[in-house]
Amino acid sequence: MIERLPLLFGIAIRHISRRRRQTVVAVSGVAVGVGFFLAVSAMMIGSQNDFIKTLIDAAPHIIISDELRSPPPQPGFRVFPDSAVVLRNYKVRNEVRGLRNWPAIMRAVNAEPGAIASPSLSGAVTLHLSGREEALNIIGIEPGIETKVSTIEDKLRIGHLRDLETVQGGIIIGEEMAQRLGIGMGDIVSATSGAGTTRSLRIVGLFKRGQSQLGPTSGYVLLREAQSMLGRPFIINRIGVKLADPYQAQDIGRRLEARFAYKAESWQERSADFLSLLVTRNVIMYSVVSAILLVASFGIYTVVSNSVADKRRDIAIMRSIGFSEGDLQIVFVAEGIVLAVAGVLAGWLLGYGLMQILGSLEFPIVGESEHLPLDRGPRQYAIAASASLFAGAIAAWLPARKAARVDPVDILRGAV
Amino acid sequence: MTAALEAQALVRILPGDPPITLVNDASLTVEPGTFTAIVGPSGCGKSSLLYLLGLIDRPTSGKLLLNGSEVSDQDGDARARLRLEHFGFVFQFHFLLPEFSALENVALPIRRLGRLDHAGAEQRALDLLKSMGLEGKASKTPDRMSGGERQRVAIARALANDPVLVLGDEPTGNLDSQNSARVVELFKDLAHQQGRAVVCVTHDLEVAAQADVRVSMLDGRIVDIARN
């Protein structure tokens, strides 16, 4: 059959080349469908990828905190796991919060290929300045490690994380907090913790505004400074983990949690609501663009259907000289495929042009000029092409079946 | 000698209310090297019999033997293949494909059969057009040719795959007397010089008079078979 295809496609091309106006309309329909599919999906997927990248980069890929997913089992069950005894009114020991045996957890994380673990301790303090008080969540970090794990450094308007190591009592806060307190770089502010310790802290850096992931009421200090101020020496309550492949976060998090019992939350788990929203968004997008492509295929159906109606005599002639029903079906399906291919090629050009225009647009966001994030990968081109070719082939197949069923005798008898 | 085509009690009834009998109990033997004319009044079933003989239509009952083998029970694809290999058709209206040149029209059945490559098919088509005196018209589309030229292109196309049987349905019906005479001469030549079996439906008694065998039909039945 393959050796017959050039002949049958040649006949199909000859048919549609004689119907220029209808061909142009059908090809334009597919081209517009494909072009807008590419432009819309480039924007949607581009923004989705950008959003996911922001989600991934905003915080460590895994956060191990001093929390447990479920309360620890009763002491009786720990000693006699298969017993039917329930102890009541026992006194629970008040455990010190923090990750126990955290150096072992750090070692286990760092043993994972490409993984980096950054320890931190957070706690609440109150900032005092000229009779004003502001609550602040201080996070004690090791700047040298933290810069490898998070993107905090990129979000600083002024200063560097490393400055925490070089300036005694250094602190980095957000621009909003600094504005509320009326302080700036190099100014000193007094901080009191819940443990009653009061320190003078010097501003060594300011976060940019609008960093929702960092929070306007967070501030970064050196880890040992936080431990000292919060009265929790040698204790940490969080380990941030960065992985070489962020998509391994769920698996590795599960393994760490199973081993150390502490809650190891992956970025996917933290962002589950956003990720499910993206799925819904994608379903809507693909439904809309599928409808566009489907409508475009109606154009192909019309052209092929008219072709079958106009070519009934030619169909009878070809049947009488030895073309089979299958041959005729291929001729008319080929017409649809040729129209779809032409439409896809034109649509690719249109889509590329639209993406160039969209990519050149600038949008001012929080004082900075931003471009639309666009996904220009070949995947969307392939999806648009295969969907259009499939729709075109189906749209042509319906009238092609009719063509194959034409009884040549009826036509030859009634021919004039 | 084995008959090129043998019809045994062919019947063709169009279903309906009432059913219409197009061909009734038609038996006929077509020998190679003979020019057979089927004659009769309009609506007597001449063309219907020709379509049955050419495997374009299926008989309601009866048998059809091609070179001694029964072919009336073949499926659609097999019948299409037999038409391609063994039959050449010429109709009253040239029935050329309008988008294709004379050369392409003649090459079409050759390319479909697939025994020659594209260049070989075009060369054979050109040779056939030359034999019809149409070498200068090879690149012309049917709308740029006269009626006689178109009919000769149609004859060239009928001969494209060197068929044993050439069937004509009023092939001179739309031609002037000069072109008509030329076509009849061609048909006689196909039968007598090239040894093909030529069967031609005609209402033109002058054409029928030049045939070797004259088959007369009336009301779907063969009423007489006479040798000229």
Contacts between the chains, C-beta under 8 A, distances in Angstrom:
chain1	res1	chain2	res2	distance
A	3	B	114	5.7
A	4	B	112	7.0
A	4	B	114	6.9
A	7	B	108	7.8
A	7	B	111	4.9
A	7	B	112	6.3
A	14	B	99	4.4
A	14	B	100	6.7
A	15	B	99	6.6
A	17	B	99	7.7
A	18	B	99	5.5
A	313	B	95	7.3
A	314	B	97	5.5
A	314	B	98	7.7
A	317	B	95	4.7
A	317	B	96	7.9
A	317	B	97	6.6
A	318	B	97	7.6
A	318	B	108	7.8
A	319	B	56	7.4
A	319	B	80	7.1
A	320	B	54	7.4
A	320	B	56	5.4
A	320	B	83	6.8
A	320	B	89	5.2
A	320	B	95	7.9
A	321	B	83	6.8
A	321	B	84	6.9
A	321	B	89	6.5
A	321	B	108	7.0
A	321	B	109	5.0
A	321	B	112	7.7
A	321	B	157	7.1
A	322	B	80	5.3
A	322	B	81	6.8
A	322	B	83	4.4
A	322	B	84	2.6
A	322	B	85	7.4
A	322	B	87	7.8
A	322	B	109	5.9
A	322	B	112	6.1
A	322	B	113	7.4
A	322	B	161	7.8
A	323	B	80	6.5
A	323	B	84	7.9
A	323	B	112	6.1
A	324	B	76	6.7
A	324	B	77	4.8
A	324	B	80	4.1
A	324	B	81	7.5
A	325	B	76	5.7
A	325	B	77	7.4
A	325	B	80	7.6
A	326	B	77	7.0
A	327	B	80	7.8
A	327	B	112	7.3
A	408	B	56	5.5
A	409	B	51	5.3
A	409	B	56	5.8
A	409	B	57	4.6
A	412	B	47	7.7
A	412	B	51	7.0
A	412	B	56	7.1
A	412	B	91	6.8
A	412	B	169	7.3
A	413	B	47	6.6
A	413	B	48	8.0
A	415	B	91	7.5
A	415	B	93	6.0
A	415	B	95	7.5
A	416	B	93	7.3
